[in-house]
Every structure is written in structure tokens, then in C-alpha cells.
Amino acid sequence: MEITESLNNDLKTAPDWFHKAISEKPRIETLTQSLGNLSYQVWDKENSNNIILLVHGTGAHKKWWDPIAPLINANCSVIAPDLPGMGESEHRSEYSFEAFGEAIIAMLNHEKAMEKNKQVYLIGHSLGGHLAGYIASEMPDFPAGLIMIDSPIRPPTYDYDKHQSTGPLRRIKYYPDKISIIERFRLMPPQDCENGWYLRYIAEHSVFDVEEGWRWRFDDKLFASLRRLHNYEFKFQCPALFIAGGKSLLLESKIMKYIREAFKDSMTVEVIENAAHHVPLDSPLELVSLINNYLQEWGEKK
């Protein structure tokens, strides 16, 4: 059976809104960089100075946002990058938040999003939320708003040398065909996902074919080599929202208690009760509704 037929069969149970969203094809761009080329996609909105940046999590890619981006604020263009070493962005010899941030700014500059008359909202899931928060902290006068989705914020004193990564510890292996590797697709950290059609869609875009066989797109060195934000304190001047999955294993009570206390004056907290860590897959429409409500509220205060 052809893989396209397999994908079509899996998507037959998907709701109409999902099919409509993924039919809205974004503009794909490749940005040449000395450390490795970057890939990103854009859903353009004519005559809009408002821009939303959607940043994916560890080991993920820009296509995770395909079903969601077209549903977010109709008055904003939406940019979804592949971070270095993930998706269709090239692998690098080392990875850090500084390098990720520079890659994001390079893409935004290429899209002329850094011009003073443009409002840019940063939205990120998991690692992407950390990166969005990092950019908002380092460039406090830049973003018009920040949304972090189930990104565990730990105290600056947290010892990342003792931190256990949830990423794969084994080296990339190769599979004989596309069906074989897609059948091995799993979410990290592990969780169930009732929206199998969403899961199947992102799995389809998580692999590619090389001489040795089919492999995952992410660089497996990323999980061990990414330099964390040691002794780093997030500080937000722009409007900020934290969206937690009520069933998320990453946001155990100690972390949530810290987030609520440390950012009580600078960030609102909302919980989507039926979602685990992968909120965009578990509760996409509830997530979009929350995002749109806050973007509208922030826009009205400008």
C-alpha cells in the first residue's frame, strides 16, 4: 500500500476543520546561514503588520502547527520555523538557546518582522516556549506578547547537570521503508493521544529518505548536546500567558507552584484540563480559542 493512501486512510476520521486547515498551504522559505541553512513557513495575511511566531518543541518541526496556524487570529501573518537540527533546518555541530535565538531573529529579519511598526507575538510549545521566553527576556522591548505552552520553568538555581533528558538516548537508526519508521513514531515524553489523525499527520513529516534508509529528521546529538539555561531568570515586560496541560507529567505540582508564585505579577496562567504535555495535539481547538482570546485582549490594549 502506498504511504499516501495510508495517510489518507488515517485522516478519514479527522474533523472537517482539520482538513480545511491543512489545505491552506503556507509559503516555504529557506534561509542560507554559515552554520547551517534554516527552513521556515509563512501563512501570509495581506495588509497586516501583526505577526505571530509559532515555535515547536524538542525534536519536532514546523509542520506540527499546520492544523493550528490557519485558525489563529485572521489579522496576523503566522511564521513557523524549523529550529536548527530539527525539521528541514540543517544539523549543526552544537546547539544552544543563544544559537536558537539568533536563528529565530535571522528568520524574522528576513521577513522584515523586526520593523518598528510591526507587532510580533511569540508563541512556543515545550522547548519552543522556553525559547520564546528567552527571546522576550533578552529583548524586552521587542515582543508584543508571549505565550508559553506547557514549558516547565524551573528556578534559576535548578541544577541541570542532574537533569534527566526525555529524549532518545540511542543513536539514529535506519528503517527499510517509510511505513516501518512511521509505525515507530512516539511522542516524547510518552503519552497517549486520542487524536490519532493529528499524530499521523505530524509523523508523516517527521521522516526522510537517505542512502542508508528512512530516518527521523531531528539530529539525535541534539538531546545530549543542547546547552540549557543554567542560572537563568526569565523576566517578562510584555503581556504573557502560560498555558498548562492539566494532565501533563512535566508540570508536577512543585513546578506549577513555582511558576504561579514567581510570575504572579507578569504572567497569567491558564490550564487546559484534558490535555497532557502535547497540548496542540490533545486540545487543538481549546488551545486556539485561548490564544485568540488573549491576542484580542492584548490588541485592544495597544
Backbone as CSV, one residue per row, in Angstrom:
resi,resn,N_x,N_y,N_z,CA_x,CA_y,CA_z,C_x,C_y,C_z
1,MET,0.845,-1.196,0.000,0.000,0.000,0.000,0.879,1.244,0.000
2,GLU,0.585,2.201,-0.848,1.347,3.437,-0.907,1.146,4.237,0.375
3,ILE,2.208,4.943,0.772,2.128,5.692,2.017,1.086,6.801,1.942
4,THR,0.902,7.387,0.765,-0.109,8.431,0.638,-1.495,7.865,0.876
5,GLU,-1.751,6.652,0.412,-3.041,6.008,0.665,-3.206,5.718,2.150
6,SER,-2.102,5.286,2.795,-2.133,5.014,4.230,-2.462,6.277,5.014
7,LEU,-1.835,7.395,4.630,-2.104,8.660,5.300,-3.555,9.068,5.102
8,ASN,-4.047,8.943,3.885,-5.431,9.315,3.608,-6.408,8.493,4.445
9,ASN,-6.108,7.209,4.610,-6.984,6.358,5.422,-6.986,6.812,6.875
10,ASP,-5.815,7.154,7.404,-5.733,7.596,8.790,-6.434,8.932,8.996
11,LEU,-6.459,9.769,7.954,-7.061,11.094,8.091,-8.562,11.108,7.834
12,LYS,-9.134,9.972,7.450,-10.569,9.929,7.176,-11.403,10.247,8.411
13,THR,-10.859,9.940,9.587,-11.604,10.203,10.822,-11.380,11.615,11.346
14,ALA,-10.508,12.390,10.690,-10.220,13.754,11.146,-11.425,14.661,10.902
15,PRO,-11.659,15.628,11.774,-12.793,16.556,11.598,-12.584,17.484,10.412
16,ASP,-13.671,18.106,9.987,-13.626,18.987,8.813,-12.675,20.159,9.012
17,TRP,-12.647,20.713,10.228,-11.798,21.886,10.464,-10.331,21.544,10.235
18,PHE,-9.943,20.300,10.563,-8.568,19.855,10.378,-8.228,19.797,8.896
19,HIS,-9.109,19.194,8.096,-8.866,19.096,6.660,-8.782,20.476,6.017
20,LYS,-9.672,21.371,6.455,-9.667,22.719,5.897,-8.362,23.434,6.235
21,ALA,-7.909,23.264,7.480,-6.684,23.948,7.921,-5.459,23.465,7.153
22,ILE,-5.293,22.154,7.009,-4.079,21.658,6.342,-4.128,21.867,4.833
23,SER,-5.303,22.241,4.322,-5.398,22.557,2.890,-4.881,23.963,2.585
24,GLU,-4.720,24.783,3.626,-4.202,26.137,3.455,-2.679,26.089,3.494
25,LYS,-2.087,25.936,2.334,-0.648,25.703,2.245,0.150,26.987,2.492
26,PRO,1.120,26.925,3.404,1.952,28.107,3.671,3.057,28.273,2.636
27,ARG,3.642,29.440,2.641,4.834,29.718,1.831,6.051,29.137,2.540
28,ILE,6.863,28.343,1.836,8.045,27.713,2.418,9.288,28.515,2.036
29,GLU,10.142,28.803,3.017,11.348,29.579,2.774,12.569,28.843,3.324
30,THR,13.703,29.010,2.650,14.991,28.517,3.129,15.941,29.691,3.260
31,LEU,16.532,29.835,4.438,17.430,30.947,4.716,18.855,30.407,4.816
32,THR,19.740,30.905,3.966,21.127,30.447,3.947,21.895,31.035,5.125
33,GLN,22.526,30.140,5.909,23.307,30.544,7.071,24.633,29.787,7.079
34,SER,25.690,30.419,7.569,27.001,29.780,7.561,27.049,28.549,8.460
35,LEU,26.283,28.554,9.551,26.283,27.420,10.478,25.331,26.308,10.046
36,GLY,24.533,26.570,9.037,23.554,25.590,8.570,22.280,26.286,8.148
37,ASN,21.757,25.924,6.992,20.572,26.591,6.457,19.346,26.370,7.339
38,LEU,18.438,27.340,7.304,17.227,27.307,8.122,15.995,27.236,7.232
39,SER,15.004,26.468,7.671,13.745,26.362,6.946,12.615,26.909,7.813
40,TYR,11.688,27.611,7.186,10.503,28.071,7.907,9.358,28.245,6.925
41,GLN,8.154,28.370,7.456,6.986,28.560,6.590,6.136,29.708,7.107
42,VAL,5.389,30.318,6.178,4.637,31.524,6.490,3.230,31.431,5.915
43,TRP,2.237,31.717,6.763,0.870,31.922,6.300,0.683,33.440,6.217
44,ASP,0.713,33.971,5.014,0.669,35.421,4.824,-0.744,35.966,4.958
45,LYS,-0.844,37.118,5.603,-2.087,37.886,5.642,-1.793,39.254,5.034
46,GLU,-2.505,39.592,3.990,-2.257,40.858,3.307,-2.629,42.042,4.191
47,ASN,-1.849,43.083,4.052,-2.114,44.358,4.733,-2.141,44.223,6.258
48,SER,-1.328,43.315,6.794,-1.257,43.147,8.243,0.162,43.384,8.730
49,ASN,0.281,44.199,9.764,1.575,44.414,10.389,1.764,43.524,11.615
50,ASN,0.745,42.735,11.947,0.831,41.846,13.096,1.370,40.488,12.666
51,ILE,2.297,39.947,13.458,2.939,38.678,13.128,2.934,37.773,14.352
52,ILE,2.619,36.510,14.142,2.683,35.506,15.202,3.780,34.516,14.846
53,LEU,4.663,34.260,15.795,5.715,33.268,15.613,5.357,32.034,16.434
54,LEU,5.271,30.873,15.773,4.946,29.606,16.438,6.201,28.738,16.484
55,VAL,6.675,28.421,17.694,7.930,27.680,17.845,7.650,26.287,18.414
56,HIS,8.119,25.269,17.715,7.864,23.878,18.096,8.766,23.425,19.243
57,GLY,8.533,22.216,19.742,9.294,21.650,20.844,10.492,20.835,20.384
58,THR,11.154,20.188,21.342,12.361,19.419,21.066,12.075,18.241,20.136
59,GLY,12.863,18.125,19.076,12.718,17.015,18.144,11.538,17.144,17.209
60,ALA,10.769,18.223,17.326,9.585,18.413,16.490,9.945,19.239,15.248
61,HIS,8.958,19.881,14.632,9.209,20.623,13.396,8.036,21.552,13.096
62,LYS,8.198,22.371,12.090,7.223,23.415,11.761,5.859,22.871,11.373
63,LYS,5.795,21.637,10.856,4.527,21.082,10.381,3.583,20.720,11.521
64,TRP,4.084,20.698,12.752,3.198,20.478,13.900,2.111,21.548,13.966
65,TRP,2.401,22.722,13.389,1.470,23.842,13.506,0.498,23.938,12.332
66,ASP,0.634,23.091,11.322,-0.212,23.192,10.127,-1.711,23.209,10.442
67,PRO,-2.198,22.357,11.358,-3.639,22.360,11.634,-4.096,23.530,12.501
68,ILE,-3.153,24.231,13.121,-3.490,25.284,14.081,-3.281,26.679,13.514
69,ALA,-2.190,26.878,12.795,-1.831,28.218,12.323,-2.950,28.924,11.558
70,PRO,-3.658,28.244,10.628,-4.706,28.954,9.890,-5.892,29.381,10.755
71,LEU,-5.998,28.818,11.971,-7.125,29.138,12.850,-6.815,30.281,13.803
72,ILE,-5.540,30.668,13.868,-5.141,31.735,14.783,-5.354,33.091,14.132
73,ASN,-5.810,34.021,14.940,-6.076,35.406,14.553,-5.958,35.703,13.063
74,ALA,-7.095,35.930,12.427,-7.147,36.139,10.979,-6.418,37.408,10.541
75,ASN,-6.106,38.291,11.485,-5.455,39.555,11.130,-3.933,39.494,11.236
76,CYS,-3.390,38.313,11.531,-1.943,38.172,11.722,-1.342,37.211,10.710
77,SER,-0.196,37.575,10.143,0.604,36.590,9.425,1.251,35.672,10.455
78,VAL,1.455,34.423,10.075,1.992,33.438,11.020,3.264,32.826,10.440
79,ILE,4.315,32.807,11.254,5.595,32.218,10.863,5.874,31.014,11.757
80,ALA,6.201,29.878,11.155,6.552,28.677,11.916,7.927,28.197,11.459
81,PRO,8.948,28.293,12.311,10.301,27.886,11.925,10.586,26.428,12.244
82,ASP,11.566,25.868,11.546,12.263,24.666,11.989,13.507,25.135,12.722
83,LEU,13.612,24.834,14.003,14.824,25.204,14.732,16.019,24.429,14.190
84,PRO,17.234,24.953,14.347,18.426,24.243,13.877,18.467,22.801,14.389
85,GLY,18.790,21.874,13.490,18.887,20.475,13.861,17.573,19.742,13.899
86,MET,16.489,20.419,13.485,15.159,19.805,13.504,14.412,20.145,12.225
87,GLY,13.427,19.307,11.888,12.669,19.534,10.670,13.582,19.564,9.456
88,GLU,13.407,20.568,8.619,14.208,20.703,7.410,15.351,21.700,7.566
89,SER,15.565,22.215,8.783,16.757,23.025,9.042,17.950,22.098,9.231
90,GLU,19.104,22.535,8.755,20.269,21.657,8.752,20.805,21.400,10.157
91,HIS,21.461,20.253,10.310,22.085,19.890,11.574,23.331,20.736,11.801
92,ARG,23.699,20.907,13.072,24.859,21.701,13.442,25.761,20.913,14.386
93,SER,26.948,21.430,14.597,27.898,20.735,15.467,27.544,20.900,16.931
94,GLU,26.843,21.985,17.293,26.411,22.186,18.672,25.143,23.023,18.700
95,TYR,24.436,22.942,19.830,23.144,23.602,19.950,23.063,24.352,21.278
96,SER,22.446,25.530,21.240,22.282,26.335,22.448,21.089,27.259,22.265
97,PHE,20.588,27.795,23.368,19.486,28.752,23.283,19.937,30.020,22.569
98,GLU,21.184,30.396,22.770,21.701,31.577,22.079,21.640,31.379,20.563
99,ALA,22.067,30.189,20.100,22.051,29.906,18.659,20.626,29.806,18.141
100,PHE,19.743,29.192,18.924,18.333,29.116,18.522,17.741,30.514,18.403
101,GLY,18.038,31.358,19.386,17.523,32.723,19.354,18.033,33.496,18.150
102,GLU,19.313,33.336,17.836,19.881,34.004,16.659,19.224,33.513,15.377
103,ALA,18.904,32.226,15.316,18.233,31.675,14.136,16.844,32.283,13.968
104,ILE,16.113,32.397,15.081,14.775,32.995,15.036,14.844,34.445,14.571
105,ILE,15.765,35.209,15.127,15.884,36.620,14.750,16.270,36.748,13.281
106,ALA,17.125,35.854,12.794,17.505,35.879,11.375,16.290,35.671,10.483
107,MET,15.420,34.733,10.857,14.200,34.496,10.075,13.274,35.706,10.130
108,LEU,13.102,36.269,11.325,12.231,37.437,11.463,12.776,38.626,10.674
109,ASN,14.091,38.802,10.678,14.691,39.877,9.877,14.460,39.643,8.386
110,HIS,14.570,38.391,7.969,14.360,38.065,6.560,12.929,38.377,6.122
111,GLU,11.992,38.251,7.060,10.587,38.564,6.777,10.239,40.013,7.093
112,LYS,11.266,40.799,7.451,11.079,42.219,7.807,10.121,42.388,8.987
113,ALA,10.126,41.386,9.877,9.226,41.415,11.033,9.764,42.262,12.169
114,MET,11.050,42.661,12.089,11.648,43.424,13.173,11.460,44.925,12.993
115,GLU,10.737,45.324,11.940,10.491,46.741,11.724,9.634,47.308,12.852
116,LYS,9.866,48.543,13.201,9.271,49.125,14.403,7.748,49.195,14.372
117,ASN,7.170,49.254,13.191,5.720,49.401,13.134,4.988,48.059,13.139
118,LYS,5.702,46.969,13.382,5.084,45.648,13.374,4.994,45.082,14.785
119,GLN,3.858,44.460,15.076,3.639,43.811,16.359,3.906,42.316,16.202
120,VAL,4.831,41.766,16.985,5.188,40.358,16.891,4.847,39.652,18.203
121,TYR,4.062,38.586,18.105,3.679,37.796,19.262,4.421,36.460,19.212
122,LEU,5.066,36.081,20.315,5.854,34.859,20.393,5.056,33.771,21.096
123,ILE,4.884,32.634,20.426,4.144,31.508,20.996,4.987,30.250,20.824
124,GLY,5.201,29.510,21.898,6.023,28.312,21.797,5.522,27.191,22.682
125,HIS,5.708,25.966,22.207,5.339,24.771,22.972,6.591,24.092,23.501
126,SER,6.597,23.733,24.791,7.697,22.985,25.401,9.021,23.744,25.227
127,LEU,10.014,23.160,24.558,11.269,23.868,24.279,10.999,25.188,23.569
128,GLY,10.029,25.198,22.657,9.693,26.419,21.934,9.204,27.518,22.858
129,GLY,8.505,27.140,23.938,8.072,28.122,24.927,9.243,28.694,25.699
130,HIS,10.196,27.813,26.051,11.417,28.300,26.707,12.149,29.296,25.814
131,LEU,12.244,28.966,24.526,12.949,29.843,23.597,12.215,31.166,23.434
132,ALA,10.887,31.110,23.323,10.101,32.343,23.222,10.289,33.197,24.468
133,GLY,10.291,32.553,25.647,10.507,33.281,26.892,11.903,33.859,26.987
134,TYR,12.874,33.130,26.452,14.263,33.602,26.435,14.388,34.858,25.567
135,ILE,13.778,34.822,24.379,13.836,35.983,23.485,13.130,37.181,24.125
136,ALA,11.976,36.928,24.746,11.233,38.009,25.402,12.027,38.605,26.564
137,SER,12.808,37.770,27.237,13.625,38.255,28.360,14.850,39.026,27.881
138,GLU,15.468,38.550,26.803,16.678,39.182,26.277,16.370,40.445,25.481
139,MET,15.179,40.503,24.891,14.789,41.656,24.073,13.448,42.192,24.583
140,PRO,13.432,42.735,25.788,12.169,43.082,26.444,11.306,44.084,25.691
141,ASP,11.910,44.914,24.854,11.140,45.924,24.118,10.616,45.402,22.786
142,PHE,10.946,44.146,22.449,10.593,43.629,21.125,9.202,43.008,21.026
143,PRO,8.880,41.945,21.776,7.607,41.264,21.504,6.402,42.030,22.036
144,ALA,5.295,41.879,21.313,4.038,42.493,21.757,3.305,41.597,22.739
145,GLY,3.703,40.323,22.801,3.069,39.381,23.711,3.781,38.047,23.653
146,LEU,3.613,37.254,24.713,4.290,35.965,24.843,3.314,34.915,25.350
147,ILE,3.323,33.731,24.707,2.523,32.602,25.188,3.427,31.376,25.253
148,MET,3.552,30.805,26.454,4.331,29.587,26.667,3.371,28.433,26.926
149,ILE,3.527,27.349,26.166,2.593,26.226,26.252,3.299,25.026,26.881
150,ASP,2.949,24.718,28.107,3.464,23.564,28.854,4.991,23.481,28.812
151,SER,5.622,24.600,29.074,7.084,24.679,29.121,7.503,24.763,30.585
152,PRO,8.068,23.709,31.151,8.407,23.722,32.584,9.458,24.793,32.907
153,ILE,9.063,25.814,33.633,10.006,26.847,34.054,10.506,26.478,35.446
154,ARG,11.795,26.296,35.556,12.393,25.930,36.837,13.141,27.123,37.428
155,PRO,13.363,27.113,38.748,14.087,28.223,39.379,15.490,28.368,38.791
156,PRO,16.041,29.587,38.807,17.403,29.796,38.290,18.444,28.922,38.987
157,THR,18.136,28.471,40.197,19.080,27.649,40.957,18.995,26.166,40.587
158,TYR,18.090,25.806,39.666,17.924,24.392,39.305,19.219,23.838,38.705
159,ASP,19.627,22.640,39.150,20.876,22.028,38.701,20.619,21.160,37.471
160,TYR,20.871,21.734,36.288,20.636,20.991,35.054,21.666,19.891,34.828
161,ASP,22.750,19.900,35.592,23.726,18.816,35.467,23.139,17.495,35.942
162,LYS,22.113,17.581,36.782,21.447,16.376,37.278,20.126,16.107,36.556
163,HIS,19.833,16.921,35.545,18.569,16.800,34.823,18.585,15.601,33.889
164,GLN,17.505,14.822,33.889,17.389,13.673,33.006,16.580,14.059,31.780
165,SER,17.194,13.930,30.609,16.514,14.264,29.358,15.464,13.223,29.036
166,THR,14.358,13.679,28.429,13.318,12.747,27.992,13.521,12.322,26.549
167,GLY,14.611,12.788,25.928,14.877,12.464,24.527,15.513,11.103,24.361
168,PRO,15.613,10.626,23.132,16.191,9.303,22.862,17.678,9.268,23.191
169,LEU,18.093,8.196,23.842,19.496,8.052,24.209,20.264,7.247,23.171
170,ARG,19.544,6.533,22.307,20.203,5.735,21.277,20.431,6.567,20.021
171,ARG,21.433,6.182,19.271,21.724,6.852,18.020,20.616,6.585,16.999
172,ILE,20.518,7.488,16.031,19.552,7.321,14.953,19.766,5.966,14.270
173,LYS,18.660,5.252,14.031,18.743,4.029,13.245,17.960,4.225,11.959
174,TYR,18.173,3.341,11.016,17.566,3.490,9.701,16.555,2.366,9.462
175,TYR,15.478,2.707,8.761,14.384,1.771,8.506,14.284,1.521,7.000
176,PRO,13.828,0.331,6.616,13.834,-0.028,5.195,12.807,0.719,4.354
177,ASP,11.730,1.210,4.985,10.697,1.905,4.218,9.971,2.894,5.132
178,LYS,9.176,3.737,4.509,8.507,4.815,5.239,7.454,4.281,6.210
179,ILE,6.744,3.271,5.822,5.710,2.702,6.685,6.331,2.164,7.971
180,SER,7.472,1.494,7.854,8.122,0.902,9.026,8.514,1.955,10.054
181,ILE,9.069,3.060,9.598,9.514,4.075,10.550,8.335,4.836,11.145
182,ILE,7.317,5.113,10.346,6.164,5.846,10.870,5.437,5.022,11.927
183,GLU,5.444,3.727,11.796,4.828,2.864,12.808,5.569,2.953,14.137
184,ARG,6.812,3.431,14.117,7.609,3.564,15.338,7.482,4.960,15.958
185,PHE,6.708,5.834,15.335,6.601,7.209,15.825,5.954,7.232,17.211
186,ARG,6.607,7.921,18.152,6.096,8.061,19.506,6.299,9.501,19.975
187,LEU,5.398,9.961,20.814,5.567,11.271,21.428,6.556,11.185,22.576
188,MET,7.332,12.245,22.775,8.258,12.354,23.895,7.996,13.670,24.611
189,PRO,7.795,13.647,25.930,7.695,12.473,26.778,6.487,11.627,26.403
190,PRO,6.520,10.318,26.737,5.442,9.407,26.314,4.087,9.819,26.866
191,GLN,3.085,9.722,26.023,1.709,9.961,26.445,0.771,9.388,25.390
192,ASP,-0.462,9.131,25.797,-1.485,8.730,24.839,-2.010,9.969,24.124
193,CYS,-2.526,9.768,22.920,-3.125,10.869,22.163,-4.365,10.334,21.448
194,GLU,-5.525,10.855,21.817,-6.770,10.381,21.219,-6.947,10.853,19.777
195,ASN,-6.305,11.937,19.413,-6.433,12.491,18.063,-5.382,11.859,17.144
196,GLY,-5.621,10.586,16.813,-4.656,9.844,16.013,-4.402,10.443,14.649
197,TRP,-5.380,11.130,14.084,-5.226,11.761,12.779,-4.202,12.896,12.838
198,TYR,-4.158,13.619,13.950,-3.155,14.678,14.128,-1.775,14.043,14.275
199,LEU,-1.707,12.999,15.087,-0.447,12.297,15.319,0.111,11.745,14.015
200,ARG,-0.763,11.158,13.212,-0.340,10.552,11.943,0.163,11.612,10.972
201,TYR,-0.453,12.773,11.002,-0.046,13.857,10.102,1.361,14.331,10.420
202,ILE,1.665,14.570,11.705,2.998,15.068,12.031,4.052,13.980,11.847
203,ALA,3.669,12.710,12.050,4.613,11.612,11.817,5.048,11.576,10.359
204,GLU,4.109,11.821,9.452,4.379,11.819,8.018,5.479,12.810,7.654
205,HIS,5.533,13.931,8.399,6.501,14.986,8.101,7.729,14.926,9.008
206,SER,7.866,13.856,9.785,8.978,13.740,10.729,10.111,12.874,10.209
207,VAL,9.989,12.352,8.988,10.960,11.396,8.458,11.437,11.828,7.076
208,PHE,12.600,11.295,6.672,13.050,11.495,5.302,13.966,10.349,4.893
209,ASP,14.172,10.229,3.598,14.879,9.104,2.998,16.307,9.513,2.652
210,VAL,17.287,8.737,3.141,18.688,8.946,2.798,19.244,7.642,2.248
211,GLU,20.513,7.645,1.901,21.116,6.470,1.270,21.007,5.224,2.146
212,GLU,21.134,5.398,3.471,21.100,4.255,4.381,19.688,3.737,4.643
213,GLY,18.670,4.558,4.336,17.286,4.167,4.586,16.491,5.356,5.107
214,TRP,15.343,5.072,5.710,14.487,6.128,6.265,14.913,6.425,7.698
215,ARG,14.953,7.717,8.056,15.360,8.128,9.391,14.536,9.329,9.855
216,TRP,14.604,9.610,11.165,13.949,10.801,11.705,14.707,12.049,11.260
217,ARG,13.995,13.149,11.127,14.620,14.376,10.656,15.515,15.020,11.716
218,PHE,15.191,14.886,13.003,15.965,15.590,14.020,17.367,15.007,14.151
219,ASP,18.270,15.849,14.617,19.646,15.448,14.891,19.670,14.783,16.267
220,ASP,20.031,13.513,16.336,20.000,12.809,17.624,21.025,13.359,18.609
221,LYS,22.043,14.075,18.133,23.020,14.688,19.037,22.395,15.827,19.834
222,LEU,21.282,16.347,19.360,20.632,17.494,19.985,20.314,17.238,21.455
223,PHE,19.797,16.048,21.763,19.296,15.779,23.104,20.411,15.783,24.152
224,ALA,21.594,15.374,23.748,22.712,15.310,24.688,23.545,16.583,24.697
225,SER,23.528,17.327,23.584,24.456,18.455,23.455,23.824,19.822,23.679
226,LEU,22.490,19.919,23.737,21.844,21.218,23.900,22.233,21.841,25.240
227,ARG,22.810,23.017,25.185,23.200,23.727,26.402,21.972,24.411,26.995
228,ARG,21.645,24.020,28.203,20.447,24.523,28.877,20.663,25.935,29.421
229,LEU,19.579,26.507,29.942,19.634,27.859,30.501,19.997,27.780,31.982
230,HIS,21.259,27.457,32.260,21.731,27.389,33.641,21.677,28.772,34.287
231,ASN,21.188,28.789,35.505,21.188,30.031,36.305,20.527,31.187,35.560
232,TYR,19.470,30.877,34.819,18.801,31.911,34.014,17.454,32.256,34.633
233,GLU,17.165,33.547,34.676,15.897,34.019,35.230,15.089,34.720,34.141
234,PHE,13.909,34.156,33.831,13.023,34.792,32.856,12.436,36.059,33.458
235,LYS,12.397,37.119,32.634,11.777,38.373,33.045,10.964,38.910,31.877
236,PHE,9.657,39.097,32.098,8.766,39.489,31.010,8.207,40.889,31.243
237,GLN,8.383,41.748,30.235,7.776,43.073,30.284,6.518,43.137,29.423
238,CYS,6.448,42.266,28.425,5.272,42.243,27.550,4.162,41.429,28.210
239,PRO,2.915,41.549,27.734,1.849,40.677,28.235,2.238,39.212,28.034
240,ALA,2.004,38.373,29.034,2.458,36.984,28.962,1.389,36.038,29.490
241,LEU,1.318,34.872,28.853,0.349,33.835,29.225,1.056,32.494,29.277
242,PHE,0.789,31.723,30.316,1.294,30.352,30.419,0.101,29.410,30.321
243,ILE,0.144,28.485,29.339,-0.925,27.502,29.171,-0.387,26.134,29.561
244,ALA,-1.001,25.520,30.557,-0.557,24.216,31.050,-1.554,23.134,30.659
245,GLY,-1.034,21.945,30.408,-1.886,20.778,30.236,-2.221,20.203,31.593
246,GLY,-3.502,20.051,31.881,-3.920,19.578,33.199,-3.420,18.185,33.529
247,LYS,-3.140,17.381,32.481,-2.656,16.020,32.684,-1.162,15.884,32.374
248,SER,-0.489,17.000,32.239,0.927,16.969,31.866,1.788,16.411,32.997
249,LEU,2.656,15.463,32.660,3.580,14.900,33.638,4.766,15.828,33.885
250,LEU,4.998,16.768,32.971,6.120,17.687,33.135,5.827,18.767,34.166
251,LEU,4.569,19.088,34.316,4.212,20.197,35.190,3.656,19.688,36.516
252,GLU,4.490,18.913,37.233,4.061,18.434,38.536,3.927,19.610,39.492
253,SER,3.332,19.394,40.618,2.884,20.476,41.493,3.999,21.447,41.897
254,LYS,5.229,20.948,42.087,6.320,21.815,42.519,6.644,22.866,41.452
255,ILE,6.656,22.446,40.178,6.955,23.380,39.090,5.828,24.391,38.939
256,MET,4.586,23.916,38.969,3.456,24.830,38.812,3.398,25.819,39.966
257,LYS,3.715,25.369,41.167,3.722,26.272,42.317,4.750,27.373,42.107
258,TYR,5.931,26.995,41.592,6.967,27.992,41.333,6.512,28.983,40.260
259,ILE,5.941,28.485,39.162,5.504,29.352,38.068,4.466,30.357,38.559
260,ARG,3.470,29.863,39.310,2.404,30.756,39.785,2.941,31.830,40.730
261,GLU,3.903,31.467,41.556,4.432,32.422,42.529,5.433,33.376,41.897
262,ALA,6.386,32.828,41.117,7.464,33.656,40.563,6.959,34.658,39.531
263,PHE,5.882,34.315,38.816,5.415,35.170,37.720,4.007,35.706,37.956
264,LYS,3.617,35.784,39.219,2.245,36.198,39.542,1.948,37.626,39.075
265,ASP,2.988,38.453,38.947,2.777,39.840,38.528,3.062,40.070,37.047
266,SER,3.564,39.033,36.348,3.972,39.258,34.958,3.406,38.254,33.970
267,MET,2.710,37.203,34.458,2.210,36.190,33.526,0.933,35.544,34.064
268,THR,-0.076,35.483,33.217,-1.321,34.795,33.554,-1.171,33.305,33.302
269,VAL,-1.803,32.481,34.136,-1.758,31.033,33.965,-3.151,30.493,33.648
270,GLU,-3.228,29.707,32.592,-4.463,29.011,32.223,-4.157,27.518,32.126
271,VAL,-5.135,26.675,32.473,-4.959,25.230,32.406,-6.021,24.626,31.503
272,ILE,-5.573,23.817,30.523,-6.498,23.041,29.693,-6.538,21.645,30.309
273,GLU,-7.599,21.368,31.028,-7.645,20.211,31.928,-7.475,18.874,31.216
274,ASN,-8.019,18.717,30.027,-8.000,17.413,29.357,-6.748,17.166,28.525
275,ALA,-5.819,18.107,28.537,-4.607,17.962,27.737,-3.450,17.471,28.597
276,ALA,-2.594,16.662,27.991,-1.320,16.296,28.604,-0.257,17.278,28.097
277,HIS,1.004,16.863,28.045,2.058,17.803,27.660,1.879,18.337,26.244
278,HIS,1.466,17.476,25.323,1.355,17.894,23.923,-0.010,18.530,23.679
279,VAL,-0.164,19.708,24.256,-1.439,20.425,24.228,-1.955,20.658,22.805
280,PRO,-1.099,21.051,21.844,-1.623,21.281,20.485,-2.281,20.042,19.875
281,LEU,-1.814,18.852,20.224,-2.392,17.630,19.677,-3.618,17.195,20.470
282,ASP,-3.581,17.381,21.789,-4.658,16.894,22.643,-5.908,17.764,22.571
283,SER,-5.717,19.074,22.574,-6.855,20.009,22.639,-6.623,21.186,21.693
284,PRO,-6.527,20.921,20.395,-6.161,21.995,19.459,-7.153,23.147,19.426
285,LEU,-8.448,22.865,19.424,-9.428,23.945,19.311,-9.514,24.763,20.595
286,GLU,-9.399,24.103,21.746,-9.405,24.840,23.011,-8.162,25.713,23.115
287,LEU,-7.033,25.193,22.637,-5.798,25.973,22.633,-5.943,27.198,21.739
288,VAL,-6.458,27.011,20.532,-6.639,28.121,19.596,-7.571,29.175,20.188
289,SER,-8.635,28.729,20.838,-9.587,29.666,21.438,-8.916,30.520,22.512
290,LEU,-8.106,29.891,23.358,-7.386,30.641,24.386,-6.426,31.652,23.763
291,ILE,-5.664,31.196,22.785,-4.701,32.078,22.119,-5.417,33.268,21.503
292,ASN,-6.470,33.015,20.770,-7.191,34.104,20.095,-7.796,35.088,21.095
293,ASN,-8.329,34.573,22.188,-8.924,35.463,23.196,-7.886,36.407,23.780
294,TYR,-6.713,35.875,24.098,-5.675,36.716,24.689,-5.066,37.672,23.667
295,LEU,-4.884,37.215,22.435,-4.364,38.118,21.405,-5.319,39.288,21.187
296,GLN,-6.610,39.002,21.195,-7.596,40.074,21.024,-7.548,41.046,22.202
297,GLU,-7.471,40.493,23.407,-7.412,41.335,24.603,-6.173,42.216,24.598
298,TRP,-5.027,41.631,24.235,-3.792,42.411,24.218,-3.832,43.480,23.124
299,GLY,-4.413,43.112,21.965,-4.509,44.055,20.864,-5.378,45.241,21.195
300,GLU,-6.424,45.006,21.969,-7.338,46.093,22.328,-6.695,47.074,23.306
301,LYS,-5.657,46.611,24.012,-4.983,47.473,24.993,-3.865,48.295,24.367
302,LYS,-3.536,47.992,23.084,-2.446,48.733,22.437,-2.829,50.195,22.202
